[in-house]
Amino acid sequence: MLGSDMDADGSEIQASLVAALVHNFHFSELEASKLSSHAIHCTEKAKHPTQFTVIGRGLESYVDYYQKGEYKEIQKDVSSIFDIVRECQQENIQQAR
């Protein structure tokens, strides 16, 4: 969205993603940096077709929220997704032990 709406370059987009993950979703800077790098790699459709599709659908949903002015709802929905991912990661760590 930043790239198309504000003509931002890749580094500006990644920095904005890191800042959003840290300030809005309470990720550590390291976690946010790793996730933003992974998300960028997942924009290569040939290498990451499933993640590419998920990102595309997420952008479409964001546009819908944005156009309706439902900013708080998108933060709530995205936060719940991150909570589920974190929960799964914790379960995987415990199972590995």
PyMOL commands that place a pseudoatom at each C-alpha (Angstrom):
pseudoatom trace, name=CA, resn=MET, resi=1, chain=A, elem=C, hetatm=0, pos=[0.000, 0.000, 0.000]
pseudoatom trace, name=CA, resn=LEU, resi=2, chain=A, elem=C, hetatm=0, pos=[2.793, 2.421, 0.876]
pseudoatom trace, name=CA, resn=GLY, resi=3, chain=A, elem=C, hetatm=0, pos=[4.584, 1.651, -2.348]
pseudoatom trace, name=CA, resn=SER, resi=4, chain=A, elem=C, hetatm=0, pos=[1.602, 2.441, -4.495]
pseudoatom trace, name=CA, resn=ASP, resi=5, chain=A, elem=C, hetatm=0, pos=[-0.075, 5.187, -2.438]
pseudoatom trace, name=CA, resn=MET, resi=6, chain=A, elem=C, hetatm=0, pos=[3.000, 7.163, -1.435]
pseudoatom trace, name=CA, resn=ASP, resi=7, chain=A, elem=C, hetatm=0, pos=[5.595, 6.051, -3.983]
pseudoatom trace, name=CA, resn=ALA, resi=8, chain=A, elem=C, hetatm=0, pos=[7.744, 4.643, -1.169]
pseudoatom trace, name=CA, resn=ASP, resi=9, chain=A, elem=C, hetatm=0, pos=[10.798, 2.545, -1.930]
pseudoatom trace, name=CA, resn=GLY, resi=10, chain=A, elem=C, hetatm=0, pos=[11.599, -0.875, -0.473]
pseudoatom trace, name=CA, resn=SER, resi=11, chain=A, elem=C, hetatm=0, pos=[13.611, 0.356, 2.485]
pseudoatom trace, name=CA, resn=GLU, resi=12, chain=A, elem=C, hetatm=0, pos=[10.870, 2.830, 3.478]
pseudoatom trace, name=CA, resn=ILE, resi=13, chain=A, elem=C, hetatm=0, pos=[8.264, 0.095, 3.259]
pseudoatom trace, name=CA, resn=GLN, resi=14, chain=A, elem=C, hetatm=0, pos=[10.339, -2.293, 5.376]
pseudoatom trace, name=CA, resn=ALA, resi=15, chain=A, elem=C, hetatm=0, pos=[11.063, 0.411, 7.963]
pseudoatom trace, name=CA, resn=SER, resi=16, chain=A, elem=C, hetatm=0, pos=[7.346, 1.230, 8.185]
pseudoatom trace, name=CA, resn=LEU, resi=17, chain=A, elem=C, hetatm=0, pos=[6.484, -2.445, 8.607]
pseudoatom trace, name=CA, resn=VAL, resi=18, chain=A, elem=C, hetatm=0, pos=[9.053, -2.822, 11.392]
pseudoatom trace, name=CA, resn=ALA, resi=19, chain=A, elem=C, hetatm=0, pos=[7.752, 0.313, 13.115]
pseudoatom trace, name=CA, resn=ALA, resi=20, chain=A, elem=C, hetatm=0, pos=[4.139, -0.898, 12.883]
pseudoatom trace, name=CA, resn=LEU, resi=21, chain=A, elem=C, hetatm=0, pos=[5.035, -4.326, 14.270]
pseudoatom trace, name=CA, resn=VAL, resi=22, chain=A, elem=C, hetatm=0, pos=[6.942, -2.778, 17.181]
pseudoatom trace, name=CA, resn=HIS, resi=23, chain=A, elem=C, hetatm=0, pos=[4.581, 0.074, 18.075]
pseudoatom trace, name=CA, resn=ASN, resi=24, chain=A, elem=C, hetatm=0, pos=[1.168, -1.335, 17.183]
pseudoatom trace, name=CA, resn=PHE, resi=25, chain=A, elem=C, hetatm=0, pos=[1.633, -5.054, 17.742]
pseudoatom trace, name=CA, resn=HIS, resi=26, chain=A, elem=C, hetatm=0, pos=[4.318, -5.025, 20.468]
pseudoatom trace, name=CA, resn=PHE, resi=27, chain=A, elem=C, hetatm=0, pos=[6.928, -7.134, 18.671]
pseudoatom trace, name=CA, resn=SER, resi=28, chain=A, elem=C, hetatm=0, pos=[10.532, -6.753, 19.732]
pseudoatom trace, name=CA, resn=GLU, resi=29, chain=A, elem=C, hetatm=0, pos=[12.710, -4.954, 17.186]
pseudoatom trace, name=CA, resn=LEU, resi=30, chain=A, elem=C, hetatm=0, pos=[14.467, -8.236, 16.376]
pseudoatom trace, name=CA, resn=GLU, resi=31, chain=A, elem=C, hetatm=0, pos=[11.177, -10.110, 15.864]
pseudoatom trace, name=CA, resn=ALA, resi=32, chain=A, elem=C, hetatm=0, pos=[9.821, -7.277, 13.723]
pseudoatom trace, name=CA, resn=SER, resi=33, chain=A, elem=C, hetatm=0, pos=[12.957, -7.152, 11.617]
pseudoatom trace, name=CA, resn=LYS, resi=34, chain=A, elem=C, hetatm=0, pos=[12.908, -10.918, 11.012]
pseudoatom trace, name=CA, resn=LEU, resi=35, chain=A, elem=C, hetatm=0, pos=[9.191, -10.921, 10.169]
pseudoatom trace, name=CA, resn=SER, resi=36, chain=A, elem=C, hetatm=0, pos=[9.517, -7.982, 7.779]
pseudoatom trace, name=CA, resn=SER, resi=37, chain=A, elem=C, hetatm=0, pos=[12.415, -9.673, 5.978]
pseudoatom trace, name=CA, resn=HIS, resi=38, chain=A, elem=C, hetatm=0, pos=[10.423, -12.889, 5.719]
pseudoatom trace, name=CA, resn=ALA, resi=39, chain=A, elem=C, hetatm=0, pos=[7.376, -11.012, 4.418]
pseudoatom trace, name=CA, resn=ILE, resi=40, chain=A, elem=C, hetatm=0, pos=[9.487, -9.370, 1.719]
pseudoatom trace, name=CA, resn=HIS, resi=41, chain=A, elem=C, hetatm=0, pos=[10.871, -12.738, 0.628]
pseudoatom trace, name=CA, resn=CYS, resi=42, chain=A, elem=C, hetatm=0, pos=[7.317, -14.084, 0.487]
pseudoatom trace, name=CA, resn=THR, resi=43, chain=A, elem=C, hetatm=0, pos=[6.418, -11.540, -2.184]
pseudoatom trace, name=CA, resn=GLU, resi=44, chain=A, elem=C, hetatm=0, pos=[8.281, -13.757, -4.648]
pseudoatom trace, name=CA, resn=LYS, resi=45, chain=A, elem=C, hetatm=0, pos=[5.329, -15.752, -5.946]
pseudoatom trace, name=CA, resn=ALA, resi=46, chain=A, elem=C, hetatm=0, pos=[7.395, -18.497, -7.586]
pseudoatom trace, name=CA, resn=LYS, resi=47, chain=A, elem=C, hetatm=0, pos=[9.304, -19.276, -4.376]
pseudoatom trace, name=CA, resn=HIS, resi=48, chain=A, elem=C, hetatm=0, pos=[6.492, -18.761, -1.845]
pseudoatom trace, name=CA, resn=PRO, resi=49, chain=A, elem=C, hetatm=0, pos=[3.133, -19.247, -3.622]
pseudoatom trace, name=CA, resn=THR, resi=50, chain=A, elem=C, hetatm=0, pos=[1.061, -19.832, -0.483]
pseudoatom trace, name=CA, resn=GLN, resi=51, chain=A, elem=C, hetatm=0, pos=[2.501, -16.928, 1.493]
pseudoatom trace, name=CA, resn=PHE, resi=52, chain=A, elem=C, hetatm=0, pos=[2.263, -14.723, -1.610]
pseudoatom trace, name=CA, resn=THR, resi=53, chain=A, elem=C, hetatm=0, pos=[-1.459, -15.506, -1.821]
pseudoatom trace, name=CA, resn=VAL, resi=54, chain=A, elem=C, hetatm=0, pos=[-1.984, -14.817, 1.884]
pseudoatom trace, name=CA, resn=ILE, resi=55, chain=A, elem=C, hetatm=0, pos=[-0.195, -11.464, 1.602]
pseudoatom trace, name=CA, resn=GLY, resi=56, chain=A, elem=C, hetatm=0, pos=[-2.262, -10.554, -1.450]
pseudoatom trace, name=CA, resn=ARG, resi=57, chain=A, elem=C, hetatm=0, pos=[-5.512, -11.352, 0.323]
pseudoatom trace, name=CA, resn=GLY, resi=58, chain=A, elem=C, hetatm=0, pos=[-4.334, -9.418, 3.353]
pseudoatom trace, name=CA, resn=LEU, resi=59, chain=A, elem=C, hetatm=0, pos=[-3.696, -6.359, 1.200]
pseudoatom trace, name=CA, resn=GLU, resi=60, chain=A, elem=C, hetatm=0, pos=[-7.137, -6.682, -0.379]
pseudoatom trace, name=CA, resn=SER, resi=61, chain=A, elem=C, hetatm=0, pos=[-8.722, -6.870, 3.077]
pseudoatom trace, name=CA, resn=TYR, resi=62, chain=A, elem=C, hetatm=0, pos=[-6.705, -3.889, 4.261]
pseudoatom trace, name=CA, resn=VAL, resi=63, chain=A, elem=C, hetatm=0, pos=[-8.006, -1.833, 1.344]
pseudoatom trace, name=CA, resn=ASP, resi=64, chain=A, elem=C, hetatm=0, pos=[-11.569, -2.767, 2.345]
pseudoatom trace, name=CA, resn=TYR, resi=65, chain=A, elem=C, hetatm=0, pos=[-10.955, -1.734, 5.972]
pseudoatom trace, name=CA, resn=TYR, resi=66, chain=A, elem=C, hetatm=0, pos=[-9.164, 1.445, 4.865]
pseudoatom trace, name=CA, resn=GLN, resi=67, chain=A, elem=C, hetatm=0, pos=[-11.928, 2.521, 2.511]
pseudoatom trace, name=CA, resn=LYS, resi=68, chain=A, elem=C, hetatm=0, pos=[-14.542, 1.970, 5.234]
pseudoatom trace, name=CA, resn=GLY, resi=69, chain=A, elem=C, hetatm=0, pos=[-12.472, 3.814, 7.869]
pseudoatom trace, name=CA, resn=GLU, resi=70, chain=A, elem=C, hetatm=0, pos=[-12.385, 0.742, 10.131]
pseudoatom trace, name=CA, resn=TYR, resi=71, chain=A, elem=C, hetatm=0, pos=[-8.856, 1.249, 11.457]
pseudoatom trace, name=CA, resn=LYS, resi=72, chain=A, elem=C, hetatm=0, pos=[-9.422, -0.166, 14.938]
pseudoatom trace, name=CA, resn=GLU, resi=73, chain=A, elem=C, hetatm=0, pos=[-11.006, -3.312, 13.516]
pseudoatom trace, name=CA, resn=ILE, resi=74, chain=A, elem=C, hetatm=0, pos=[-8.022, -4.129, 11.330]
pseudoatom trace, name=CA, resn=GLN, resi=75, chain=A, elem=C, hetatm=0, pos=[-5.624, -3.725, 14.249]
pseudoatom trace, name=CA, resn=LYS, resi=76, chain=A, elem=C, hetatm=0, pos=[-7.817, -6.027, 16.344]
pseudoatom trace, name=CA, resn=ASP, resi=77, chain=A, elem=C, hetatm=0, pos=[-8.017, -8.649, 13.582]
pseudoatom trace, name=CA, resn=VAL, resi=78, chain=A, elem=C, hetatm=0, pos=[-4.301, -8.560, 12.820]
pseudoatom trace, name=CA, resn=SER, resi=79, chain=A, elem=C, hetatm=0, pos=[-3.452, -8.716, 16.532]
pseudoatom trace, name=CA, resn=SER, resi=80, chain=A, elem=C, hetatm=0, pos=[-5.590, -11.824, 16.919]
pseudoatom trace, name=CA, resn=ILE, resi=81, chain=A, elem=C, hetatm=0, pos=[-3.734, -13.446, 14.014]
pseudoatom trace, name=CA, resn=PHE, resi=82, chain=A, elem=C, hetatm=0, pos=[-0.376, -12.638, 15.623]
pseudoatom trace, name=CA, resn=ASP, resi=83, chain=A, elem=C, hetatm=0, pos=[-1.617, -14.050, 18.940]
pseudoatom trace, name=CA, resn=ILE, resi=84, chain=A, elem=C, hetatm=0, pos=[-2.505, -17.327, 17.234]
pseudoatom trace, name=CA, resn=VAL, resi=85, chain=A, elem=C, hetatm=0, pos=[0.873, -17.470, 15.488]
pseudoatom trace, name=CA, resn=ARG, resi=86, chain=A, elem=C, hetatm=0, pos=[2.701, -16.817, 18.762]
pseudoatom trace, name=CA, resn=GLU, resi=87, chain=A, elem=C, hetatm=0, pos=[0.634, -19.495, 20.497]
pseudoatom trace, name=CA, resn=CYS, resi=88, chain=A, elem=C, hetatm=0, pos=[1.526, -22.023, 17.795]
pseudoatom trace, name=CA, resn=GLN, resi=89, chain=A, elem=C, hetatm=0, pos=[5.194, -21.095, 18.052]
pseudoatom trace, name=CA, resn=GLN, resi=90, chain=A, elem=C, hetatm=0, pos=[5.130, -21.652, 21.816]
pseudoatom trace, name=CA, resn=GLU, resi=91, chain=A, elem=C, hetatm=0, pos=[3.471, -25.053, 21.335]
pseudoatom trace, name=CA, resn=ASN, resi=92, chain=A, elem=C, hetatm=0, pos=[6.126, -26.008, 18.781]
pseudoatom trace, name=CA, resn=ILE, resi=93, chain=A, elem=C, hetatm=0, pos=[8.910, -24.953, 21.157]
pseudoatom trace, name=CA, resn=GLN, resi=94, chain=A, elem=C, hetatm=0, pos=[7.395, -26.981, 23.998]
pseudoatom trace, name=CA, resn=GLN, resi=95, chain=A, elem=C, hetatm=0, pos=[6.962, -30.033, 21.776]
pseudoatom trace, name=CA, resn=ALA, resi=96, chain=A, elem=C, hetatm=0, pos=[10.581, -29.780, 20.631]
pseudoatom trace, name=CA, resn=ARG, resi=97, chain=A, elem=C, hetatm=0, pos=[11.783, -29.981, 24.229]
for i in range(1, 97): cmd.bond("trace and resi %d" % i, "trace and resi %d" % (i + 1))
show_as sticks, trace
zoom trace
